[in-house]
Amino acid sequence: MKVTVFGIGYVGLVQGAVLAEVGHDVVCIDIDANKVERLKQGHIPIYEPGLEALVKENHAAGRLNFTTDAAAGVKHGEVQFIAVGTPPDEDGSADLKYVLSVAETIARHMESHQIIIDKSTVPVGTADKVGERIREVLASRQREELGFDVVSNPEFLKEGSAVADCMRPDRIVIGTNSSTAEDVMRELYAPFNRNHEKIIVMDVRSAELTKYAANCMLATKISFMNEMANLAEMLGADIEMVRQGIGSDPRIGYQFLYAGVGYGGSCFPKDVQALIRTADGIDFDAKVLKAVERRNDEQKTIIFKKISQHFNGNLTDKVFAIWGLSFKPNTDDMREAPSRVLMESLWKAGAKIQAFDPEAMEETQRIYGNHEKLNLCGTKEEALKSADALVILTEWQAFKAPDFELIKKQIKGKLIFDGRNLFDPARMKNKGIQYYSIGR
C-alpha cells in the first residue's frame, strides 16, 4: 500500500519506518528541509534502539523516502497519516495548529477520495475539526465531491522500545464509523495482526479518549506509588517490599509501580495536562488527574530536598556527580526530565554539577549550552572525580552494577542519592556508603 506520513518526528519516523519494513511504500513529509536532507544521508534525529538500521535499510531499498514536497506526498498516498506535534498551549491544552495545517495541505492537493489518519495525540473532537477544515478548503476549491474519511489511530509507543512496540503492538485502535475506512485500515495493519486479533474498532471520539486515558492511567500508577513511597519513608516501611507485595496481585501487576523522582518525557506530563484542560472546558473537575499532576511536580523536588537536608542547606560550591539526564533509559529525550529540575535547583543553591548520560549529552548541551556550573563528562567514572556526592536519576543498565570501591574513593562523602532505588540499603551500609533512596 502507498502511505504518506506528515511529520518526521518521533511518532512519524518510527511508524513510517516500520510500515516500510513490512513492505508498504512510504513517503514521509516534513517542512524542515535540513532534517529531510540529513535523513536521506542516514542521520537519524533521535535516539531510539533499532531505528537507525531500520531507516537506513528501508531508504536504501526504496520503500522509505523523505521530502518537503507536500503535493507529491498527497498524490502518493492511499492513506495520509498526520503525525505532527501537539505541543502544550499556554493554558496546557494541546495546540492543534500543526494538525490543522496538515489537514489544509491535504485538502489543497487531494484529487480523489482520501483516508486521513490522526496519529498524533489529540484531544477528543479533533477528528471533527480536521474534517471541518478539509471541507472548508474543498469548498473553496469547488471540489466538494471529493470524499474523505478521518480516522483516529492513536499510537501506544514507549520511548526506548518504540520500534518493538510498533512491530509487535499490544493493540491497534481504529476510530471510525466508515466501513470503507475500516477495510483499508485492516489491510494496512494486516502484517501486524497475524498471530491473534489486535485490532479494536470503535467510534472516533472513543479512540481519541483511549489514548489520553491510557497515558493518564499509567501516570496515575506512578504518582500513586510515589505517594506511597513518601508515606512508607515516614512510617518506617520499605516501598520496594510494598511494591512486591501489591505487584504480585494480578489485578495490579508490576508495571509502572516503581517509586522514583517522577515521570517526564513528551507524553505523560503533556497528556495529563491536556486532559485536565479538556475536562475544564466542559466544566468537569478532574480531581484525580489534578492530584496526579501535583504529586509528580512535587516528586521531582524530592532528591533536592534530601540533598539540602543532608548538607544543612549549605550547597555553595558543592560538586555533585549526576548519573542519568534523560527522563528514562534508552532515549536521549530530556523533555520534562527530573534531572532538569534537580540541576536547576542545585545551580540556584550555588552547587556545581559533573554529569554523564549514555545518550543525552548532546541534548543537555543543546538545552543548557556552556553553563558555567555544568561539566559534561565523557564517562560515568569521570563524573565522580572529587565530587561531594553521587546522584542517580535514570536507571540505565550501565549504572546498576558500578564499582563501589571507586565511588568510595572518588566521592568525598562516600555519599549516594539514588532516585531510582537501584541498590539495597543494607548492602550500601555494609560497604560504608551513606545511601539515600526513595521510600526506604
LINSULGI-V441059 format. One line per field, one symbol per residue. burial: I if it has 9 or more other C-alpha atoms within 8 Angstrom, else O. Layout:
burial->???
//
This chain:
burial->OIIIIIIIIOIIIIIIIIIIIOOIIIIIIIOOIOIIIIIIOIOOOOIIIOIIOIIIOIIOOOIIIIIIOIIOIIIIIIIIIIIIIIOIOOOIIIIOOIIIOIIIIIIIIIOOOIIIIIIIIIIIOOIOIIIOIIIOIIIOOOOIOIOOIIIIIIIOIOOIIIIOIIOOIOOIIIIIOOOOIIOOIIOOOOOOIOOOOIIOIIIIIIIIIOIIOOIIOIIIIIIIIIIIIIIIIOOOIIIIOOIIOIIIOOOOIIOOIIIIIIIIIIOIIIIIIIIIIIIIOOOOOIOOIIOIIOIIIOIIIIIIOIIIOOOOOOIOOIIIIIIIIIIIIIIIIIOIIIIIIIIOIIIOIIIIIIIIIOIIIOIIIOOOOOOOOIOIIOOIOOIIOOIIIIIIIIIIOOOIOOOOOOIIOIIIOIIIIIIIIOOOOOOIIOOOIIIOIIII
//
